[in-house]
Amino acid sequence: MTTLVIVALGISLSLVFLNRIFSPTRPSLEKVSPFECGFSSFHQTRNPFNIYYYLIGLLFLVFDLEILLIYPFALSTTSYGFYIFNLFLFFLTIGFIYEYGKGVLKFKNDQQ
């Protein structure tokens, strides 16, 4: 297994290195300029987005990982697994109530 990883890494790095050496580099204004439907843009093309989308994404990721941690205890048939599952679920619920109380889950429409 170790040999396979070393060989794969060696081949990958050598191909990247050979590409850097032998590829032609001719930078020009057309290559580095943004292309938008065949003409230059008249205004800023990037729109600001609401930061709450990022917060909701982070909260989803955290709760999704917590559910992933709960899964083995949910499948456990012992009483110890049941108690650990309930304790973890209790802390998960407390965290959710805290976030709701802080107003993190309330979506605001203003741009920041």
N, C-alpha and C positions, 0 to 999 in steps of 0.2 A: 504494500500500500504506500509506504514511504517513497519507494522508488518511482512509483507511478506519479506521485505528486511532484517529485523533483524533476522528472522528465517533462511533465506537462508544463511546469513553471519555466523550465529552461527553454523549451520550444517556444512558448508564448513570448518570453522576454527577448529571445533571439530574433523572432520575426518582427517584433516592434522595433528593435534596434536596427535591423536591416532596412526596414521601411524608412526610418529616420535618415539613414545614410543615403539610400539610393533614390528616394522620391524627390522629384523636382519641386522647388519652392519658388514660385514667381508671384509674390503678393502684388495685387493691384487694387485700385480704388473700387472696381466693380465687384471684386471678390469679398471685400470687407464691408461693403455697404449693405444695408438691409434691403431686401427685395420685397416689394409689396405690389402685386398685380401689375408689374411692368413700369411703375413710376415711383418717384420718391414720395414719401408720405408728407402730408402738409402739416400735421400736428403730432402730438405725442401719441404713440401707438399703445402704450401700456396704461391700462386703467387701474386705479387704486381699488383694492378690495377691502372688505370689512374684516377687521382682525378677529371678530367673533367666529368666523369660519375656521380659523386656525385653532382657537380655543376648543371648539366643538370637536375638531379632528383629534386634538390631543386627549381630550376626555374620552372619546371613543376608543382610542388606542389603549389608554390606561385601563379602562373597564374591560376591554376585550382581553387584555393580558391577564387581568384578574380572573375572568371567567375561565381562561385556559388553565390557571392554577387551581381553580376549584374542581375542574373535571375529574382528576384522579381521586379526590376525596369523595366525590359524588358516587363513584363506582365502587367505593370501598364498602364491604359488608360488615365491618366491625363497628362496635359502638364508638371506639376512639375516632375513627374516620368520620362518623356522624357528628360527633361533638366538634371536631376541628372544622368540618364543613359549616356547621352553624355559627361557630365563632368567626370564621372568615366572612361569612355572609353578613353577620352583624356589623363587622367593621366596614364592609363594603356599603352597607345601607347607611351607616353613620357618615361616611365620606360623601355619599350622594346627597344626603340631607344637608350637610355642611355646604356643599357647592350650590345647592338650590337656595339655601338661605343667604349666601353671599351674592346671589344674583348672576352667577356665571352662566346659567342656562337660559337666562332671559335674553332673547335676541333684540339688539338695538339696531335701528335702521340708519343711524348716522355714520358717515365715513370718518375714519381716523387716519 
